[in-house]
């Protein structure tokens, strides 16, 4: 986890950690539903008044003293400034199949994100988006045959009341690293070893709780952030001397910030957390021409692709008709 200069709670800033966990207030796991064409999600996390606080935190936070540049693309009213190559679609978490572990992981992330669990006949689960929230906040819990082989290079950061991870531990999480003098967040693993970083409230928006950024480890944060900003029509922000950069306003992105942070270790295993994208104004061939690598051709609807440059983070690309 990189160390940020100055206090994380002393002044507004973008926070990163190398792994994330969250307890959402006093929320409780909603009922597990069988799959149907319509799903009623759990309680809304952010109220209108909190949304105003989030806007305040955004204005006062990462954009302060930051260099921001926009991706280039042609304009279209559907996407505001530009038509992106792709739009963020959803998030996926792989979990070791068997022993009831997928259900346990779904329960854990339901508590982290305050989203209802939907069960499928094939043994997978998904978390329905919160009512009134982004429809792209769907999270898929996918059983896979392989065991966890190492740290996933993508994770979520979340804010909870008092920064207290107790609810996540009650939901089956394991305390990995407590908050201390060297870090101002807590690291918790889900029941399959995927981590989440738990923060307390931001002083500029004390009632704004819940997930606020997706963090990706990187060998070259600036290069990979620029690649994804160009693909999604987002803007990249940076702060002098900080070991990270971030993207805002990426098409379809359901969190406030998409952070890429410098880490010393290279990628060695498949990420247990990955994102899916919808092809908007590009094709898989177009992504490959831009520097991505095709890892697996279409299986049912999506194609598995690795992102540009040397990073190789897996993501799945879906056509708009999927």
C-alpha positions in Angstrom: 0.0 0.0 0.0 1.6 3.3 -1.0 1.9 6.0 1.6 0.4 9.4 0.8 2.3 12.5 1.9 0.4 14.2 4.7 -2.7 13.0 6.7 -5.3 11.0 4.8 -8.0 12.6 6.9 -6.4 16.0 7.3 -7.2 17.3 3.9 -9.3 16.2 1.0 -7.5 13.8 -1.3 -7.8 10.6 -3.3 -7.1 7.6 -1.1 -5.7 4.3 -2.3 -4.9 1.1 -0.6 -3.6 -2.1 -2.0 -6.8 -4.0 -1.0 -10.3 -3.0 0.2 -13.1 -3.8 2.7 -16.1 -2.0 3.9 -18.8 -2.0 6.5 -21.8 0.0 5.4 -23.3 1.6 8.5 -25.7 -0.7 10.2 -27.0 -2.4 7.0 -27.9 -6.1 7.1 -27.8 -8.7 4.4 -31.0 -8.8 2.4 -32.8 -12.0 1.4 -31.2 -14.3 -1.1 -33.4 -14.3 -4.2 -33.7 -16.8 -6.9 -32.9 -15.4 -10.4 -35.8 -13.7 -12.1 -36.2 -11.1 -14.8 -36.7 -8.3 -12.3 -34.8 -7.9 -9.0 -35.5 -5.5 -6.1 -32.2 -4.4 -4.7 -31.3 -3.5 -1.1 -31.4 -0.1 0.7 -30.0 2.9 -1.0 -26.6 4.0 0.4 -26.4 7.6 -0.6 -29.2 10.1 -0.1 -29.7 13.3 -2.1 -28.1 15.4 0.7 -25.1 13.1 0.7 -24.9 13.3 -3.0 -24.4 17.0 -2.6 -21.6 16.3 0.0 -20.0 13.9 -2.5 -20.0 16.7 -5.1 -18.4 19.0 -2.6 -15.7 16.4 -1.7 -15.1 15.9 -5.4 -14.6 19.6 -6.0 -12.4 20.0 -3.0 -10.5 16.8 -3.3 -8.5 15.2 -6.2 -9.1 18.1 -8.6 -7.4 20.5 -6.1 -3.8 21.2 -7.3 -4.2 18.4 -9.9 -3.3 18.2 -13.6 -6.3 16.9 -15.5 -6.4 16.1 -19.2 -9.3 14.8 -21.3 -9.4 11.8 -23.7 -9.9 12.5 -27.3 -13.1 11.3 -29.1 -16.0 12.5 -31.1 -19.0 14.1 -29.4 -22.4 12.5 -28.9 -25.3 13.5 -26.7 -25.7 10.0 -25.2 -22.3 10.3 -23.5 -21.9 14.1 -23.0 -18.5 15.1 -24.2 -17.3 12.1 -26.3 -18.3 8.8 -27.6 -16.1 6.2 -25.8 -14.7 3.1 -27.4 -16.1 1.1 -24.4 -18.2 1.7 -21.3 -17.8 0.1 -17.9 -20.4 -2.7 -17.6 -20.0 -4.5 -14.3 -17.5 -6.0 -11.8 -16.7 -9.7 -11.4 -15.1 -11.6 -8.5 -13.8 -15.1 -9.0 -14.3 -17.5 -6.1 -13.1 -21.1 -5.5 -16.0 -23.4 -6.3 -17.4 -25.9 -3.7 -17.8 -26.1 0.1 -20.4 -23.3 0.0 -17.7 -20.7 -0.6 -19.4 -18.8 -3.5 -22.5 -18.3 -1.2 -20.3 -17.1 1.6 -18.4 -14.7 -0.6 -21.7 -13.3 -2.0 -22.9 -12.7 1.6 -19.7 -10.9 2.4 -19.8 -8.6 -0.6 -23.5 -8.0 0.0 -22.5 -6.5 3.4 -19.6 -4.6 1.9 -21.6 -3.0 -0.9 -25.0 -3.0 0.7 -26.5 -4.8 -2.4 -28.9 -7.7 -2.5 -27.8 -11.2 -3.4 -29.4 -12.9 -6.4 -28.7 -16.7 -6.7 -28.5 -18.5 -10.1 -29.1 -22.2 -10.9 -25.6 -22.7 -12.1 -24.2 -21.9 -8.6 -23.1 -18.3 -9.4 -24.5 -15.2 -7.8 -24.8 -11.5 -8.6 -25.4 -8.5 -6.4 -28.2 -6.3 -7.8 -27.5 -2.6 -8.1 -28.8 -0.3 -5.3 -32.1 1.3 -6.1 -31.5 4.8 -7.5 -27.9 4.0 -8.1 -25.9 3.1 -11.2 -27.1 0.1 -13.0 -23.5 -0.7 -13.7 -22.9 -1.4 -10.0 -23.8 -5.1 -10.6 -21.1 -7.4 -9.1 -20.9 -11.1 -10.3 -19.7 -13.8 -8.0 -18.3 -16.5 -10.4 -17.2 -20.0 -9.1 -13.9 -21.1 -10.7 -11.9 -24.3 -10.2 -8.6 -22.8 -9.3 -7.7 -21.7 -5.8 -6.5 -18.2 -5.0 -3.0 -18.0 -6.2 -1.9 -14.6 -5.0 -3.0 -11.0 -4.5 -5.5 -9.7 -7.0 -4.3 -6.4 -8.5 -7.8 -4.8 -8.4 -9.9 -4.1 -5.3 -12.5 -1.7 -3.9 -12.0 1.0 -1.3 -15.0 1.8 0.9 -16.0 4.0 3.8 -17.8 2.9 6.9 -19.0 4.4 10.2 -15.9 5.1 12.4 -13.8 3.0 10.0 -15.0 0.0 12.0 -14.8 -3.4 10.1 -16.8 -5.3 12.7 -19.8 -5.9 10.3 -17.5 -7.4 7.7 -15.9 -9.7 10.1 -19.3 -10.8 11.3 -20.2 -11.5 7.6 -17.3 -13.9 7.3 -14.3 -11.6 6.6 -10.8 -12.1 8.0 -8.8 -9.2 9.5 -5.5 -9.1 7.6 -4.0 -5.7 8.7 -5.6 -3.4 11.2 -5.5 0.4 11.1 -2.3 1.7 12.8 0.3 4.3 12.9 1.5 3.4 9.4 -1.8 3.1 7.7 -5.2 4.8 8.3 -7.4 2.0 6.9 -8.1 -1.6 7.7 -7.5 -4.6 5.3 -10.0 -7.4 5.4 -10.1 -10.5 3.2 -13.4 -12.1 2.0 -13.9 -15.8 2.7 -11.9 -16.7 -0.4 -9.0 -14.4 0.2 -9.9 -11.3 -1.9 -9.1 -8.2 0.0 -11.0 -4.9 0.6 -9.7 -1.7 2.3 -12.0 -0.1 5.0 -11.7 3.7 5.6 -13.6 6.0 8.0 -15.7 8.9 6.7 -14.0 11.6 4.7 -14.0 14.9 6.7 -15.5 16.8 3.8 -18.4 14.4 3.5 -18.9 12.6 6.8 -22.2 11.0 6.0 -21.1 9.7 2.5 -20.4 6.0 3.2 -19.9 3.0 1.0 -17.6 2.1 -1.9 -16.0 5.1 -3.5 -13.1 3.9 -5.8 -11.8 0.9 -7.7 -8.0 0.6 -7.2 -5.7 -1.2 -9.6 -2.1 -2.0 -9.0 0.2 -1.0 -11.8 3.8 -1.0 -12.9 3.2 2.3 -14.8 0.1 4.0 -13.4 0.2 7.0 -15.8 0.5 4.9 -18.9 -2.3 2.4 -18.1 -4.6 5.2 -16.8 -4.1 7.1 -20.0 -5.0 3.9 -22.0 -8.2 3.4 -20.1 -9.1 7.1 -20.2 -8.8 7.1 -23.9 -11.0 3.9 -24.2 -13.7 5.2 -21.8 -13.7 9.0 -22.5 -12.7 9.7 -18.9 -10.2 12.3 -17.5 -7.0 11.5 -15.8 -5.9 13.4 -12.6 -2.5 13.4 -10.9 -0.9 15.1 -7.9 2.8 16.0 -7.8 4.8 13.4 -5.9 1.8 11.0 -5.4 2.4 7.3 -6.4 -0.9 7.1 -8.1 -3.2 8.7 -10.8 -6.9 8.4 -11.1 -9.7 8.5 -13.8 -12.9 10.4 -13.3 -16.1 10.3 -15.5 -15.3 7.1 -17.4 -18.3 6.0 -19.3 -20.5 3.8 -17.2 -18.2 3.8 -14.2 -20.2 3.5 -11.0 -17.7 4.8 -8.4 -16.2 8.2 -7.9 -12.6 7.3 -8.8 -10.8 4.7 -10.8 -7.3 4.7 -9.3 -4.1 3.2 -10.6 -1.3 3.0 -8.0 2.4 2.2 -8.3 3.4 -1.1 -6.7 6.9 -2.8 -6.9 5.7 -6.3 -7.7 4.7 -7.5 -11.2 1.5 -9.4 -12.1 2.0 -13.1 -11.7 -1.4 -14.7 -11.6 -4.9 -14.1 -13.0 -6.8 -11.3 -11.2 -9.6 -12.6 -9.0 -11.3 -9.2 -9.5 -11.9 -7.9 -13.0 -14.3 -5.6 -14.9 -16.4 -6.1 -17.9 -17.0 -3.5 -20.6 -19.6 -2.9 -23.3 -18.2 -2.2 -26.8 -19.7 1.2 -27.7 -17.7 2.6 -30.6 -15.0 0.0 -31.1 -14.6 -3.8 -31.6 -12.3 -6.4 -29.9 -10.1 -6.0 -33.0 -10.0 -2.3 -32.4 -9.0 -2.8 -28.7 -6.2 -5.1 -29.9 -5.0 -2.6 -32.4 -4.9 0.0 -29.5 -2.6 -2.3 -27.6 -4.7 -4.9 -25.8 -4.2 -8.6 -26.1 -6.9 -11.1 -26.9 -6.7 -13.9 -24.3 -9.7 -15.9 -25.3 -12.2 -15.7 -28.1 -16.0 -15.4 -27.4 -17.4 -17.8 -24.9 -21.1 -17.3 -25.1 -21.3 -13.5 -25.3 -18.1 -12.0 -24.1 -14.4 -12.1 -25.2 -11.7 -12.1 -22.6 -9.1 -9.4 -23.3 -6.0 -8.1 -21.5 -5.5 -4.3 -21.2 -2.9 -2.3 -23.1 0.8 -2.0 -22.3 2.7 -4.4 -20.1 0.0 -4.6 -17.3 -2.2 -7.4 -18.8 -5.2 -7.0 -16.5 -8.0 -9.2 -17.7 -11.3 -7.8 -18.7 -14.3 -9.1 -20.7 -15.7 -7.2 -23.7 -19.4 -7.5 -24.6 -21.2 -6.3 -27.7 -24.1 -3.9 -27.1 -26.5 -6.6 -28.2 -25.3 -9.1 -25.5 
